[in-house]
Amino acid sequence: MNFEVLKKIWEEKGMADLKNIKPGQLVYIEEKIGDRLWRFKGIVIKTKKPQHADGTFTVRGEVAGIKIEKIYPFAFPNFKKVEILDEYKIRRAKLYYLREKVGRQAKLRSKRLMKSK
């Protein structure tokens, strides 16, 4: 896609709030596909160029019992809602190791719960 078109979408849609998306956050995404609304919840495992119009973020979640990863551009015109539900304590910029973890090993510690203690 042309960078000028992406930049125009970025400015028109007001995607400045998406700049806050970082690895280790649990996000809820509603996107419009055709005439349907698709809901997806997952953890952000990677971001690429978050302050830029042609940046992307990768979300790993579960749909119908199957783990999937979706790559979303920050200037995606079909976003209806993007919500940050929780933030986890992480020590790496890329969370690829979560792909192999299952069950209790895949649990992360919430920053919100740590602050309340």
Biopython code that builds the backbone (N, CA, C, O; Angstrom):
import numpy as np
from Bio.PDB.StructureBuilder import StructureBuilder

atoms = [
    (1, "MET", "N", (0.848, -1.175, 0.000)),
    (1, "MET", "CA", (0.000, 0.000, 0.000)),
    (1, "MET", "C", (0.895, 1.240, 0.000)),
    (1, "MET", "O", (1.979, 1.232, 0.583)),
    (2, "ASN", "N", (0.436, 2.292, -0.652)),
    (2, "ASN", "CA", (1.179, 3.523, -0.761)),
    (2, "ASN", "C", (1.275, 4.198, 0.613)),
    (2, "ASN", "O", (0.301, 4.248, 1.363)),
    (3, "PHE", "N", (2.472, 4.715, 0.925)),
    (3, "PHE", "CA", (2.689, 5.324, 2.231)),
    (3, "PHE", "C", (1.819, 6.565, 2.420)),
    (3, "PHE", "O", (1.343, 6.815, 3.528)),
    (4, "GLU", "N", (1.606, 7.335, 1.373)),
    (4, "GLU", "CA", (0.790, 8.550, 1.477)),
    (4, "GLU", "C", (-0.656, 8.203, 1.839)),
    (4, "GLU", "O", (-1.300, 8.917, 2.608)),
    (5, "VAL", "N", (-1.157, 7.103, 1.278)),
    (5, "VAL", "CA", (-2.522, 6.658, 1.601)),
    (5, "VAL", "C", (-2.602, 6.240, 3.065)),
    (5, "VAL", "O", (-3.561, 6.577, 3.759)),
    (6, "LEU", "N", (-1.593, 5.504, 3.535)),
    (6, "LEU", "CA", (-1.556, 5.088, 4.940)),
    (6, "LEU", "C", (-1.510, 6.294, 5.874)),
    (6, "LEU", "O", (-2.194, 6.331, 6.897)),
    (7, "LYS", "N", (-0.699, 7.267, 5.509)),
    (7, "LYS", "CA", (-0.570, 8.451, 6.350)),
    (7, "LYS", "C", (-1.895, 9.213, 6.413)),
    (7, "LYS", "O", (-2.255, 9.750, 7.460)),
    (8, "LYS", "N", (-2.612, 9.259, 5.300)),
    (8, "LYS", "CA", (-3.909, 9.931, 5.263)),
    (8, "LYS", "C", (-4.923, 9.218, 6.159)),
    (8, "LYS", "O", (-5.661, 9.861, 6.905)),
    (9, "ILE", "N", (-4.953, 7.873, 6.079)),
    (9, "ILE", "CA", (-5.849, 7.080, 6.940)),
    (9, "ILE", "C", (-5.489, 7.296, 8.403)),
    (9, "ILE", "O", (-6.368, 7.456, 9.250)),
    (10, "TRP", "N", (-4.180, 7.299, 8.697)),
    (10, "TRP", "CA", (-3.671, 7.491, 10.058)),
    (10, "TRP", "C", (-4.190, 8.804, 10.645)),
    (10, "TRP", "O", (-4.639, 8.842, 11.791)),
    (11, "GLU", "N", (-4.126, 9.876, 9.858)),
    (11, "GLU", "CA", (-4.538, 11.189, 10.350)),
    (11, "GLU", "C", (-6.059, 11.329, 10.410)),
    (11, "GLU", "O", (-6.583, 11.928, 11.350)),
    (12, "GLU", "N", (-6.775, 10.788, 9.422)),
    (12, "GLU", "CA", (-8.228, 10.905, 9.389)),
    (12, "GLU", "C", (-8.896, 10.133, 10.523)),
    (12, "GLU", "O", (-9.805, 10.646, 11.176)),
    (13, "LYS", "N", (-8.450, 8.914, 10.753)),
    (13, "LYS", "CA", (-9.075, 8.057, 11.756)),
    (13, "LYS", "C", (-8.671, 8.436, 13.176)),
    (13, "LYS", "O", (-9.300, 7.986, 14.133)),
    (14, "GLY", "N", (-7.626, 9.261, 13.332)),
    (14, "GLY", "CA", (-7.172, 9.616, 14.674)),
    (14, "GLY", "C", (-6.565, 8.432, 15.386)),
    (14, "GLY", "O", (-6.944, 8.124, 16.515)),
    (15, "MET", "N", (-5.632, 7.768, 14.745)),
    (15, "MET", "CA", (-5.041, 6.556, 15.296)),
    (15, "MET", "C", (-3.931, 6.836, 16.310)),
    (15, "MET", "O", (-3.130, 5.949, 16.606)),
    (16, "ALA", "N", (-3.875, 8.044, 16.837)),
    (16, "ALA", "CA", (-2.835, 8.375, 17.798)),
    (16, "ALA", "C", (-2.925, 7.516, 19.052)),
    (16, "ALA", "O", (-1.904, 7.259, 19.691)),
    (17, "ASP", "N", (-4.131, 7.063, 19.420)),
    (17, "ASP", "CA", (-4.276, 6.233, 20.614)),
    (17, "ASP", "C", (-3.689, 4.842, 20.410)),
    (17, "ASP", "O", (-3.405, 4.154, 21.390)),
    (18, "LEU", "N", (-3.501, 4.410, 19.174)),
    (18, "LEU", "CA", (-2.891, 3.103, 18.916)),
    (18, "LEU", "C", (-1.386, 3.123, 19.142)),
    (18, "LEU", "O", (-0.758, 2.066, 19.195)),
    (19, "LYS", "N", (-0.802, 4.302, 19.274)),
    (19, "LYS", "CA", (0.634, 4.388, 19.534)),
    (19, "LYS", "C", (0.978, 3.807, 20.902)),
    (19, "LYS", "O", (2.133, 3.469, 21.161)),
    (20, "ASN", "N", (-0.007, 3.692, 21.768)),
    (20, "ASN", "CA", (0.225, 3.185, 23.125)),
    (20, "ASN", "C", (0.285, 1.666, 23.177)),
    (20, "ASN", "O", (0.584, 1.107, 24.232)),
    (21, "ILE", "N", (0.014, 0.993, 22.088)),
    (21, "ILE", "CA", (0.036, -0.474, 22.085)),
    (21, "ILE", "C", (1.474, -0.957, 22.136)),
    (21, "ILE", "O", (2.312, -0.560, 21.327)),
    (22, "LYS", "N", (1.744, -1.840, 23.124)),
    (22, "LYS", "CA", (3.094, -2.377, 23.328)),
    (22, "LYS", "C", (3.002, -3.880, 23.548)),
    (22, "LYS", "O", (1.940, -4.391, 23.904)),
    (23, "PRO", "N", (4.097, -4.588, 23.341)),
    (23, "PRO", "CA", (4.097, -6.021, 23.652)),
    (23, "PRO", "C", (3.779, -6.253, 25.134)),
    (23, "PRO", "O", (4.200, -5.489, 26.003)),
    (24, "GLY", "N", (3.041, -7.307, 25.393)),
    (24, "GLY", "CA", (2.682, -7.636, 26.763)),
    (24, "GLY", "C", (1.348, -7.058, 27.188)),
    (24, "GLY", "O", (1.017, -7.096, 28.373)),
    (25, "GLN", "N", (0.581, -6.531, 26.265)),
    (25, "GLN", "CA", (-0.733, -6.000, 26.593)),
    (25, "GLN", "C", (-1.815, -6.920, 26.045)),
    (25, "GLN", "O", (-1.687, -7.480, 24.956)),
    (26, "LEU", "N", (-2.871, -7.061, 26.817)),
    (26, "LEU", "CA", (-4.039, -7.814, 26.377)),
    (26, "LEU", "C", (-4.980, -6.826, 25.711)),
    (26, "LEU", "O", (-5.422, -5.865, 26.341)),
    (27, "VAL", "N", (-5.294, -7.056, 24.427)),
    (27, "VAL", "CA", (-6.123, -6.117, 23.678)),
    (27, "VAL", "C", (-7.395, -6.796, 23.189)),
    (27, "VAL", "O", (-7.425, -7.999, 22.928)),
    (28, "TYR", "N", (-8.442, -5.988, 23.073)),
    (28, "TYR", "CA", (-9.718, -6.422, 22.510)),
    (28, "TYR", "C", (-9.924, -5.613, 21.239)),
    (28, "TYR", "O", (-9.914, -4.382, 21.269)),
    (29, "ILE", "N", (-10.112, -6.308, 20.123)),
    (29, "ILE", "CA", (-10.210, -5.653, 18.821)),
    (29, "ILE", "C", (-11.534, -6.016, 18.173)),
    (29, "ILE", "O", (-11.917, -7.186, 18.132)),
    (30, "GLU", "N", (-12.221, -5.017, 17.673)),
    (30, "GLU", "CA", (-13.396, -5.220, 16.835)),
    (30, "GLU", "C", (-13.062, -4.661, 15.464)),
    (30, "GLU", "O", (-12.712, -3.489, 15.327)),
    (31, "GLU", "N", (-13.176, -5.515, 14.445)),
    (31, "GLU", "CA", (-12.894, -5.062, 13.089)),
    (31, "GLU", "C", (-14.072, -5.411, 12.196)),
    (31, "GLU", "O", (-14.755, -6.415, 12.400)),
    (32, "LYS", "N", (-14.292, -4.575, 11.218)),
    (32, "LYS", "CA", (-15.403, -4.774, 10.291)),
    (32, "LYS", "C", (-14.880, -5.528, 9.075)),
    (32, "LYS", "O", (-13.981, -5.058, 8.378)),
    (33, "ILE", "N", (-15.456, -6.711, 8.827)),
    (33, "ILE", "CA", (-15.118, -7.511, 7.658)),
    (33, "ILE", "C", (-16.398, -7.657, 6.847)),
    (33, "ILE", "O", (-17.316, -8.381, 7.232)),
    (34, "GLY", "N", (-16.443, -6.960, 5.725)),
    (34, "GLY", "CA", (-17.666, -6.952, 4.929)),
    (34, "GLY", "C", (-18.767, -6.246, 5.704)),
    (34, "GLY", "O", (-18.617, -5.084, 6.080)),
    (35, "ASP", "N", (-19.864, -6.937, 5.943)),
    (35, "ASP", "CA", (-20.948, -6.352, 6.735)),
    (35, "ASP", "C", (-20.995, -6.931, 8.146)),
    (35, "ASP", "O", (-21.927, -6.645, 8.898)),
    (36, "ARG", "N", (-20.008, -7.737, 8.512)),
    (36, "ARG", "CA", (-19.977, -8.362, 9.831)),
    (36, "ARG", "C", (-18.940, -7.707, 10.721)),
    (36, "ARG", "O", (-17.989, -7.090, 10.242)),
    (37, "LEU", "N", (-19.133, -7.849, 12.015)),
    (37, "LEU", "CA", (-18.200, -7.338, 13.003)),
    (37, "LEU", "C", (-17.476, -8.522, 13.627)),
    (37, "LEU", "O", (-18.114, -9.407, 14.197)),
    (38, "TRP", "N", (-16.131, -8.548, 13.525)),
    (38, "TRP", "CA", (-15.330, -9.652, 14.026)),
    (38, "TRP", "C", (-14.620, -9.211, 15.286)),
    (38, "TRP", "O", (-13.913, -8.204, 15.288)),
    (39, "ARG", "N", (-14.809, -9.970, 16.369)),
    (39, "ARG", "CA", (-14.199, -9.640, 17.657)),
    (39, "ARG", "C", (-13.043, -10.596, 17.935)),
    (39, "ARG", "O", (-13.125, -11.798, 17.680)),
    (40, "PHE", "N", (-11.966, -10.024, 18.466)),
    (40, "PHE", "CA", (-10.764, -10.813, 18.712)),
    (40, "PHE", "C", (-10.070, -10.269, 19.952)),
    (40, "PHE", "O", (-9.881, -9.061, 20.094)),
    (41, "LYS", "N", (-9.695, -11.176, 20.849)),
    (41, "LYS", "CA", (-8.988, -10.788, 22.063)),
    (41, "LYS", "C", (-7.703, -11.590, 22.146)),
    (41, "LYS", "O", (-7.709, -12.808, 21.967)),
    (42, "GLY", "N", (-6.596, -10.903, 22.419)),
    (42, "GLY", "CA", (-5.323, -11.607, 22.506)),
    (42, "GLY", "C", (-4.236, -10.713, 23.062)),
    (42, "GLY", "O", (-4.466, -9.545, 23.377)),
    (43, "ILE", "N", (-3.050, -11.280, 23.176)),
    (43, "ILE", "CA", (-1.907, -10.569, 23.727)),
    (43, "ILE", "C", (-1.019, -10.092, 22.579)),
    (43, "ILE", "O", (-0.791, -10.815, 21.608)),
    (44, "VAL", "N", (-0.534, -8.884, 22.707)),
    (44, "VAL", "CA", (0.365, -8.321, 21.695)),
    (44, "VAL", "C", (1.735, -8.933, 21.923)),
    (44, "VAL", "O", (2.308, -8.790, 23.003)),
    (45, "ILE", "N", (2.272, -9.621, 20.905)),
    (45, "ILE", "CA", (3.583, -10.247, 21.066)),
    (45, "ILE", "C", (4.688, -9.486, 20.346)),
    (45, "ILE", "O", (5.868, -9.751, 20.572)),
    (46, "LYS", "N", (4.315, -8.534, 19.473)),
    (46, "LYS", "CA", (5.338, -7.804, 18.737)),
    (46, "LYS", "C", (4.750, -6.515, 18.177)),
    (46, "LYS", "O", (3.593, -6.484, 17.760)),
    (47, "THR", "N", (5.547, -5.458, 18.168)),
    (47, "THR", "CA", (5.188, -4.237, 17.456)),
    (47, "THR", "C", (6.341, -3.868, 16.540)),
    (47, "THR", "O", (7.505, -4.141, 16.836)),
    (48, "LYS", "N", (6.000, -3.251, 15.436)),
    (48, "LYS", "CA", (7.011, -2.811, 14.478)),
    (48, "LYS", "C", (6.665, -1.386, 14.069)),
    (48, "LYS", "O", (5.576, -1.147, 13.548)),
    (49, "LYS", "N", (7.553, -0.452, 14.289)),
    (49, "LYS", "CA", (7.373, 0.977, 13.997)),
    (49, "LYS", "C", (6.079, 1.528, 14.615)),
    (49, "LYS", "O", (5.201, 1.968, 13.873)),
    (50, "PRO", "N", (5.933, 1.520, 15.940)),
    (50, "PRO", "CA", (4.671, 1.946, 16.554)),
    (50, "PRO", "C", (4.363, 3.428, 16.405)),
    (50, "PRO", "O", (3.196, 3.810, 16.487)),
    (51, "GLN", "N", (5.351, 4.269, 16.192)),
    (51, "GLN", "CA", (5.110, 5.707, 16.069)),
    (51, "GLN", "C", (4.915, 6.145, 14.620)),
    (51, "GLN", "O", (4.860, 7.340, 14.329)),
    (52, "HIS", "N", (4.812, 5.183, 13.722)),
    (52, "HIS", "CA", (4.790, 5.475, 12.300)),
    (52, "HIS", "C", (3.495, 4.981, 11.666)),
    (52, "HIS", "O", (2.873, 4.052, 12.182)),
    (53, "ALA", "N", (3.085, 5.575, 10.573)),
    (53, "ALA", "CA", (1.827, 5.215, 9.926)),
    (53, "ALA", "C", (1.844, 3.820, 9.321)),
    (53, "ALA", "O", (0.804, 3.165, 9.255)),
    (54, "ASP", "N", (3.017, 3.352, 8.875)),
    (54, "ASP", "CA", (3.054, 2.019, 8.271)),
    (54, "ASP", "C", (3.545, 0.949, 9.243)),
    (54, "ASP", "O", (4.036, -0.094, 8.811)),
    (55, "GLY", "N", (3.418, 1.193, 10.553)),
    (55, "GLY", "CA", (3.797, 0.213, 11.556)),
    (55, "GLY", "C", (2.738, -0.871, 11.717)),
    (55, "GLY", "O", (1.599, -0.711, 11.276)),
    (56, "THR", "N", (3.121, -1.972, 12.351)),
    (56, "THR", "CA", (2.202, -3.089, 12.574)),
    (56, "THR", "C", (2.351, -3.606, 13.998)),
    (56, "THR", "O", (3.339, -3.331, 14.680)),
    (57, "PHE", "N", (1.345, -4.360, 14.427)),
    (57, "PHE", "CA", (1.449, -5.084, 15.692)),
    (57, "PHE", "C", (0.846, -6.469, 15.500)),
    (57, "PHE", "O", (-0.122, -6.641, 14.760)),
    (58, "THR", "N", (1.431, -7.450, 16.178)),
    (58, "THR", "CA", (1.003, -8.837, 16.070)),
    (58, "THR", "C", (0.296, -9.243, 17.350)),
    (58, "THR", "O", (0.809, -9.048, 18.452)),
    (59, "VAL", "N", (-0.896, -9.812, 17.185)),
    (59, "VAL", "CA", (-1.712, -10.228, 18.326)),
    (59, "VAL", "C", (-1.901, -11.739, 18.260)),
    (59, "VAL", "O", (-2.236, -12.285, 17.209)),
    (60, "ARG", "N", (-1.683, -12.414, 19.394)),
    (60, "ARG", "CA", (-1.880, -13.860, 19.478)),
    (60, "ARG", "C", (-3.044, -14.123, 20.411)),
    (60, "ARG", "O", (-3.051, -13.681, 21.559)),
    (61, "GLY", "N", (-4.027, -14.849, 19.903)),
    (61, "GLY", "CA", (-5.211, -15.148, 20.694)),
    (61, "GLY", "C", (-5.813, -16.484, 20.302)),
    (61, "GLY", "O", (-5.241, -17.237, 19.514)),
    (62, "GLU", "N", (-6.966, -16.759, 20.860)),
    (62, "GLU", "CA", (-7.630, -18.037, 20.620)),
    (62, "GLU", "C", (-9.016, -17.792, 20.036)),
    (62, "GLU", "O", (-9.796, -16.994, 20.555)),
    (63, "VAL", "N", (-9.301, -18.494, 18.949)),
    (63, "VAL", "CA", (-10.607, -18.420, 18.306)),
    (63, "VAL", "C", (-11.103, -19.843, 18.107)),
    (63, "VAL", "O", (-10.450, -20.637, 17.430)),
    (64, "ALA", "N", (-12.241, -20.172, 18.685)),
    (64, "ALA", "CA", (-12.851, -21.494, 18.573)),
    (64, "ALA", "C", (-11.880, -22.602, 18.995)),
    (64, "ALA", "O", (-11.850, -23.674, 18.390)),
    (65, "GLY", "N", (-11.086, -22.333, 20.038)),
    (65, "GLY", "CA", (-10.176, -23.336, 20.566)),
    (65, "GLY", "C", (-8.871, -23.473, 19.807)),
    (65, "GLY", "O", (-8.065, -24.346, 20.132)),
    (66, "ILE", "N", (-8.641, -22.645, 18.814)),
    (66, "ILE", "CA", (-7.417, -22.712, 18.010)),
    (66, "ILE", "C", (-6.633, -21.423, 18.223)),
    (66, "ILE", "O", (-7.189, -20.330, 18.114)),
    (67, "LYS", "N", (-5.333, -21.549, 18.528)),
    (67, "LYS", "CA", (-4.475, -20.382, 18.703)),
    (67, "LYS", "C", (-4.122, -19.819, 17.337)),
    (67, "LYS", "O", (-3.670, -20.547, 16.453)),
    (68, "ILE", "N", (-4.334, -18.503, 17.168)),
    (68, "ILE", "CA", (-3.984, -17.855, 15.908)),
    (68, "ILE", "C", (-3.233, -16.562, 16.200)),
    (68, "ILE", "O", (-3.327, -16.006, 17.294)),
    (69, "GLU", "N", (-2.491, -16.097, 15.209)),
    (69, "GLU", "CA", (-1.803, -14.821, 15.273)),
    (69, "GLU", "C", (-2.276, -13.969, 14.116)),
    (69, "GLU", "O", (-2.372, -14.438, 12.982)),
    (70, "LYS", "N", (-2.569, -12.727, 14.408)),
    (70, "LYS", "CA", (-2.985, -11.793, 13.366)),
    (70, "LYS", "C", (-2.057, -10.594, 13.405)),
    (70, "LYS", "O", (-1.692, -10.107, 14.475)),
    (71, "ILE", "N", (-1.683, -10.127, 12.234)),
    (71, "ILE", "CA", (-0.849, -8.943, 12.108)),
    (71, "ILE", "C", (-1.744, -7.804, 11.628)),
    (71, "ILE", "O", (-2.334, -7.876, 10.550)),
    (72, "TYR", "N", (-1.834, -6.763, 12.432)),
    (72, "TYR", "CA", (-2.664, -5.603, 12.103)),
    (72, "TYR", "C", (-1.780, -4.396, 11.825)),
    (72, "TYR", "O", (-0.826, -4.153, 12.564)),
    (73, "PRO", "N", (-2.071, -3.643, 10.785)),
    (73, "PRO", "CA", (-1.380, -2.360, 10.611)),
    (73, "PRO", "C", (-1.990, -1.304, 11.540)),
    (73, "PRO", "O", (-3.187, -1.343, 11.824)),
    (74, "PHE", "N", (-1.170, -0.367, 12.008)),
    (74, "PHE", "CA", (-1.695, 0.689, 12.873)),
    (74, "PHE", "C", (-2.691, 1.566, 12.122)),
    (74, "PHE", "O", (-3.607, 2.113, 12.736)),
    (75, "ALA", "N", (-2.533, 1.712, 10.808)),
    (75, "ALA", "CA", (-3.436, 2.543, 10.006)),
    (75, "ALA", "C", (-4.505, 1.691, 9.332)),
    (75, "ALA", "O", (-4.845, 1.934, 8.174)),
    (76, "PHE", "N", (-5.037, 0.703, 10.032)),
    (76, "PHE", "CA", (-6.047, -0.190, 9.478)),
    (76, "PHE", "C", (-7.392, 0.529, 9.457)),
    (76, "PHE", "O", (-7.877, 0.930, 10.515)),
    (77, "PRO", "N", (-8.012, 0.706, 8.288)),
    (77, "PRO", "CA", (-9.250, 1.482, 8.229)),
    (77, "PRO", "C", (-10.479, 0.760, 8.768)),
    (77, "PRO", "O", (-11.505, 1.402, 8.991)),
    (78, "ASN", "N", (-10.413, -0.553, 8.987)),
    (78, "ASN", "CA", (-11.589, -1.324, 9.402)),
    (78, "ASN", "C", (-11.707, -1.510, 10.913)),
    (78, "ASN", "O", (-12.582, -2.252, 11.361)),
    (79, "PHE", "N", (-10.861, -0.866, 11.713)),
    (79, "PHE", "CA", (-10.998, -0.953, 13.161)),
    (79, "PHE", "C", (-12.268, -0.245, 13.598)),
    (79, "PHE", "O", (-12.492, 0.909, 13.234)),
    (80, "LYS", "N", (-13.101, -0.926, 14.378)),
    (80, "LYS", "CA", (-14.239, -0.284, 15.020)),
    (80, "LYS", "C", (-13.878, 0.121, 16.443)),
    (80, "LYS", "O", (-14.238, 1.201, 16.911)),
    (81, "LYS", "N", (-13.148, -0.782, 17.130)),
    (81, "LYS", "CA", (-12.753, -0.497, 18.504)),
    (81, "LYS", "C", (-11.482, -1.271, 18.821)),
    (81, "LYS", "O", (-11.359, -2.447, 18.477)),
    (82, "VAL", "N", (-10.544, -0.609, 19.474)),
    (82, "VAL", "CA", (-9.337, -1.253, 19.989)),
    (82, "VAL", "C", (-9.207, -0.822, 21.438)),
    (82, "VAL", "O", (-9.052, 0.362, 21.736)),
    (83, "GLU", "N", (-9.273, -1.797, 22.336)),
    (83, "GLU", "CA", (-9.259, -1.528, 23.767)),
    (83, "GLU", "C", (-8.108, -2.281, 24.419)),
    (83, "GLU", "O", (-7.872, -3.447, 24.102)),
    (84, "ILE", "N", (-7.397, -1.633, 25.319)),
    (84, "ILE", "CA", (-6.354, -2.301, 26.093)),
    (84, "ILE", "C", (-6.997, -2.760, 27.396)),
    (84, "ILE", "O", (-7.404, -1.941, 28.220)),
    (85, "LEU", "N", (-7.083, -4.086, 27.576)),
    (85, "LEU", "CA", (-7.756, -4.643, 28.750)),
    (85, "LEU", "C", (-6.823, -4.788, 29.945)),
    (85, "LEU", "O", (-7.214, -4.512, 31.079)),
    (86, "ASP", "N", (-5.591, -5.220, 29.694)),
    (86, "ASP", "CA", (-4.651, -5.470, 30.777)),
    (86, "ASP", "C", (-3.238, -5.306, 30.247)),
    (86, "ASP", "O", (-3.007, -5.333, 29.039)),
    (87, "GLU", "N", (-2.292, -5.134, 31.168)),
    (87, "GLU", "CA", (-0.893, -5.025, 30.796)),
    (87, "GLU", "C", (-0.097, -5.956, 31.701)),
    (87, "GLU", "O", (-0.302, -5.987, 32.914)),
    (88, "TYR", "N", (0.801, -6.702, 31.105)),
    (88, "TYR", "CA", (1.571, -7.697, 31.840)),
    (88, "TYR", "C", (3.021, -7.269, 31.977)),
    (88, "TYR", "O", (3.544, -6.513, 31.158)),
    (89, "LYS", "N", (3.659, -7.767, 33.028)),
    (89, "LYS", "CA", (5.074, -7.492, 33.244)),
    (89, "LYS", "C", (5.872, -8.396, 32.319)),
    (89, "LYS", "O", (5.775, -9.621, 32.388)),
    (90, "ILE", "N", (6.657, -7.777, 31.459)),
    (90, "ILE", "CA", (7.490, -8.546, 30.538)),
    (90, "ILE", "C", (8.909, -8.013, 30.592)),
    (90, "ILE", "O", (9.149, -6.895, 31.047)),
    (91, "ARG", "N", (9.848, -8.826, 30.122)),
    (91, "ARG", "CA", (11.241, -8.415, 30.131)),
    (91, "ARG", "C", (11.874, -8.518, 28.744)),
    (91, "ARG", "O", (13.092, -8.415, 28.601)),
    (92, "ARG", "N", (11.051, -8.719, 27.743)),
    (92, "ARG", "CA", (11.545, -8.824, 26.377)),
    (92, "ARG", "C", (10.683, -7.964, 25.463)),
    (92, "ARG", "O", (9.525, -7.681, 25.769)),
    (93, "ALA", "N", (11.260, -7.554, 24.340)),
    (93, "ALA", "CA", (10.521, -6.736, 23.381)),
    (93, "ALA", "C", (9.660, -7.600, 22.471)),
    (93, "ALA", "O", (8.618, -7.146, 21.998)),
    (94, "LYS", "N", (10.071, -8.819, 22.221)),
    (94, "LYS", "CA", (9.320, -9.742, 21.374)),
    (94, "LYS", "C", (8.981, -10.971, 22.215)),
    (94, "LYS", "O", (9.864, -11.569, 22.830)),
    (95, "LEU", "N", (7.717, -11.339, 22.241)),
    (95, "LEU", "CA", (7.260, -12.433, 23.103)),
    (95, "LEU", "C", (7.030, -13.714, 22.317)),
    (95, "LEU", "O", (6.008, -14.378, 22.492)),
    (96, "TYR", "N", (7.964, -14.058, 21.464)),
    (96, "TYR", "CA", (7.820, -15.256, 20.637)),
    (96, "TYR", "C", (7.808, -16.535, 21.473)),
    (96, "TYR", "O", (7.250, -17.544, 21.042)),
    (97, "TYR", "N", (8.409, -16.507, 22.648)),
    (97, "TYR", "CA", (8.478, -17.694, 23.484)),
    (97, "TYR", "C", (7.097, -18.156, 23.946)),
    (97, "TYR", "O", (6.943, -19.306, 24.358)),
    (98, "LEU", "N", (6.099, -17.288, 23.886)),
    (98, "LEU", "CA", (4.746, -17.680, 24.301)),
    (98, "LEU", "C", (4.117, -18.685, 23.343)),
    (98, "LEU", "O", (3.151, -19.360, 23.699)),
    (99, "ARG", "N", (4.655, -18.787, 22.132)),
    (99, "ARG", "CA", (4.103, -19.727, 21.150)),
    (99, "ARG", "C", (4.227, -21.173, 21.621)),
    (99, "ARG", "O", (3.339, -21.985, 21.360)),
    (100, "GLU", "N", (5.311, -21.501, 22.308)),
    (100, "GLU", "CA", (5.534, -22.875, 22.758)),
    (100, "GLU", "C", (4.938, -23.165, 24.132)),
    (100, "GLU", "O", (4.773, -24.326, 24.505)),
    (101, "LYS", "N", (4.616, -22.118, 24.883)),
    (101, "LYS", "CA", (4.106, -22.308, 26.236)),
    (101, "LYS", "C", (2.632, -22.694, 26.207)),
    (101, "LYS", "O", (1.859, -22.201, 25.386)),
    (102, "VAL", "N", (2.259, -23.591, 27.130)),
    (102, "VAL", "CA", (0.876, -24.055, 27.211)),
    (102, "VAL", "C", (0.455, -24.044, 28.668)),
    (102, "VAL", "O", (1.247, -24.361, 29.555)),
    (103, "GLY", "N", (-0.788, -23.680, 28.910)),
    (103, "GLY", "CA", (-1.350, -23.770, 30.254)),
    (103, "GLY", "C", (-0.730, -22.804, 31.233)),
    (103, "GLY", "O", (-0.626, -21.608, 30.960)),
    (104, "ARG", "N", (-0.316, -23.327, 32.384)),
    (104, "ARG", "CA", (0.197, -22.484, 33.451)),
    (104, "ARG", "C", (1.512, -21.812, 33.075)),
    (104, "ARG", "O", (1.808, -20.718, 33.555)),
    (105, "GLN", "N", (2.301, -22.455, 32.221)),
    (105, "GLN", "CA", (3.580, -21.873, 31.809)),
    (105, "GLN", "C", (3.382, -20.607, 30.972)),
    (105, "GLN", "O", (4.269, -19.756, 30.919)),
    (106, "ALA", "N", (2.236, -20.480, 30.326)),
    (106, "ALA", "CA", (1.969, -19.326, 29.472)),
    (106, "ALA", "C", (1.403, -18.146, 30.251)),
    (106, "ALA", "O", (1.111, -17.108, 29.657)),
    (107, "LYS", "N", (1.240, -18.279, 31.565)),
    (107, "LYS", "CA", (0.677, -17.189, 32.362)),
    (107, "LYS", "C", (1.697, -16.076, 32.536)),
    (107, "LYS", "O", (2.895, -16.319, 32.683)),
    (108, "LEU", "N", (1.192, -14.855, 32.516)),
    (108, "LEU", "CA", (2.015, -13.680, 32.754)),
    (108, "LEU", "C", (1.458, -12.939, 33.963)),
    (108, "LEU", "O", (0.275, -13.067, 34.278)),
    (109, "ARG", "N", (2.308, -12.158, 34.648)),
    (109, "ARG", "CA", (1.874, -11.413, 35.828)),
    (109, "ARG", "C", (1.329, -10.050, 35.421)),
    (109, "ARG", "O", (1.975, -9.309, 34.681)),
    (110, "SER", "N", (0.161, -9.733, 35.900)),
    (110, "SER", "CA", (-0.489, -8.476, 35.565)),
    (110, "SER", "C", (0.124, -7.325, 36.358)),
    (110, "SER", "O", (0.360, -7.451, 37.560)),
    (111, "LYS", "N", (0.380, -6.208, 35.686)),
    (111, "LYS", "CA", (0.910, -5.023, 36.368)),
    (111, "LYS", "C", (-0.153, -4.400, 37.262)),
    (111, "LYS", "O", (0.175, -3.828, 38.301)),
    (112, "ARG", "N", (-1.421, -4.502, 36.873)),
    (112, "ARG", "CA", (-2.497, -3.919, 37.664)),
    (112, "ARG", "C", (-2.631, -4.620, 39.004)),
    (112, "ARG", "O", (-2.863, -3.968, 40.021)),
    (113, "LEU", "N", (-2.490, -5.933, 39.020)),
    (113, "LEU", "CA", (-2.590, -6.679, 40.275)),
    (113, "LEU", "C", (-1.363, -6.407, 41.149)),
    (113, "LEU", "O", (-1.473, -6.369, 42.375)),
    (114, "MET", "N", (-0.210, -6.218, 40.532)),
    (114, "MET", "CA", (0.999, -5.957, 41.305)),
    (114, "MET", "C", (0.925, -4.596, 41.990)),
    (114, "MET", "O", (1.447, -4.433, 43.093)),
    (115, "LYS", "N", (0.282, -3.617, 41.351)),
    (115, "LYS", "CA", (0.165, -2.274, 41.948)),
    (115, "LYS", "C", (-0.798, -2.272, 43.119)),
    (115, "LYS", "O", (-0.622, -1.495, 44.057)),
    (116, "SER", "N", (-1.826, -3.136, 43.085)),
    (116, "SER", "CA", (-2.824, -3.139, 44.144)),
    (116, "SER", "C", (-2.340, -3.798, 45.420)),
    (116, "SER", "O", (-2.947, -3.607, 46.474)),
    (117, "LYS", "N", (-1.264, -4.568, 45.356)),
    (117, "LYS", "CA", (-0.755, -5.248, 46.563)),
    (117, "LYS", "C", (-0.035, -4.312, 47.483)),
    (117, "LYS", "O", (0.448, -4.731, 48.535)),
]
sb = StructureBuilder()
sb.init_structure("model")
sb.init_model(0)
sb.init_chain("A")
sb.init_seg("    ")
for serial, (resi, resn, name, xyz) in enumerate(atoms, 1):
    if name == "N":
        sb.init_residue(resn, " ", resi, " ")
    sb.init_atom(name, np.array(xyz, "f"), 0.0, 1.0, " ", f" {name:<3s}", serial, name[0])
structure = sb.get_structure()
